[in-house]
Amino acid sequence: MRYPVTPDGRYFVVRGRLWRMSNPALPEPERDRLTRELMRHRSAVGRARKAGNKAAEKAARQGVHRAKVALGERGPAWWQDGAPDYNRHLVKNTPYREWHDALPAKDRDKK
């Protein structure tokens, strides 16, 4: 992966912020389908923005959100052990801080 992934595989880190990974329990064909759907909606957001079409942009953003929820990147956490969800938190404010600080600088500061 291009970005560092936490040892438990729940998050990747970009610019010091944790982002939830997709649910690893999703079957590969389903993950692929949802990822394609997500990319289609992201492209639609860009086209709508470029065209200045606010309604189309809103609809495309809703599609992005639905795909991310289905992938497990948003919505309820996909793990079942009761651990809190640190999605979108700064890594320095989470239990992952020591792990992140121990990474080589070249891996820690990916953008």
C-alpha positions in Angstrom: 0.0 0.0 0.0 1.1 3.5 -0.7 0.3 4.7 2.9 1.3 3.1 6.2 -1.4 0.7 7.6 -1.9 0.3 11.3 -0.7 -3.1 12.7 -4.3 -4.2 13.2 -5.2 -3.4 9.5 -8.0 -1.1 10.5 -6.6 2.2 9.2 -4.1 3.8 6.8 -2.5 7.1 7.6 -2.4 10.2 5.3 -0.8 13.5 6.5 -1.1 12.3 10.1 -4.8 11.3 10.0 -6.3 7.9 10.3 -8.6 6.7 7.5 -10.6 3.5 7.9 -9.7 0.6 5.6 -12.3 -1.4 3.7 -13.8 -4.4 5.5 -11.4 -7.3 4.8 -14.3 -9.8 5.2 -15.9 -8.5 2.0 -15.6 -11.1 -0.8 -13.2 -9.9 -3.4 -15.8 -9.7 -6.2 -18.0 -7.5 -4.0 -15.1 -5.3 -3.0 -14.2 -4.9 -6.6 -17.8 -4.0 -7.6 -18.1 -1.5 -4.8 -14.7 0.1 -5.6 -15.7 0.5 -9.2 -19.0 2.1 -8.0 -17.1 4.4 -5.7 -14.8 5.5 -8.6 -17.8 6.1 -10.9 -19.4 8.4 -8.3 -16.1 10.2 -7.6 -15.8 10.9 -11.3 -19.4 12.1 -11.4 -18.6 14.5 -8.6 -15.7 16.0 -10.7 -17.8 16.3 -13.8 -20.7 17.9 -11.9 -18.3 20.4 -10.2 -16.8 21.3 -13.5 -20.2 21.9 -15.0 -21.4 23.8 -12.0 -24.3 21.4 -11.5 -25.0 21.5 -7.8 -27.8 19.0 -7.9 -25.7 16.4 -9.8 -22.8 17.0 -7.5 -25.0 16.4 -4.4 -26.3 13.2 -6.0 -22.8 12.0 -6.8 -21.6 12.7 -3.3 -24.4 10.7 -1.9 -23.3 7.8 -4.2 -19.8 8.2 -2.9 -21.1 8.0 0.7 -23.2 4.9 0.0 -20.3 3.1 -1.6 -18.0 4.0 1.3 -20.5 2.7 3.8 -20.9 -0.5 1.8 -17.1 -0.9 1.8 -17.0 -0.3 5.6 -14.9 2.9 5.2 -17.8 4.9 6.8 -20.7 4.1 9.0 -20.5 1.5 11.7 -17.1 0.0 12.3 -16.7 -3.4 10.7 -14.8 -5.0 13.6 -16.7 -6.7 16.3 -14.3 -6.5 19.3 -15.8 -3.3 20.7 -12.7 -1.2 20.0 -13.4 2.5 19.4 -13.4 3.9 15.9 -10.7 6.5 15.3 -11.6 7.1 11.6 -10.5 10.7 10.6 -8.8 11.3 13.9 -5.2 12.6 14.1 -3.0 9.7 14.8 -1.2 11.6 17.5 -4.4 11.7 19.5 -5.0 8.0 19.4 -3.4 4.8 20.7 -1.6 4.4 17.4 0.7 7.3 18.2 3.6 5.2 19.4 3.4 2.9 16.4 3.3 5.9 14.0 6.1 7.7 15.7 8.3 4.6 15.4 7.9 4.5 11.6 10.8 5.8 9.5 10.2 9.4 8.6 9.9 8.6 4.9 7.0 6.3 5.6 5.4 8.4 8.3 5.1 11.6 6.3 3.3 10.2 3.2 1.0 12.7 1.5 
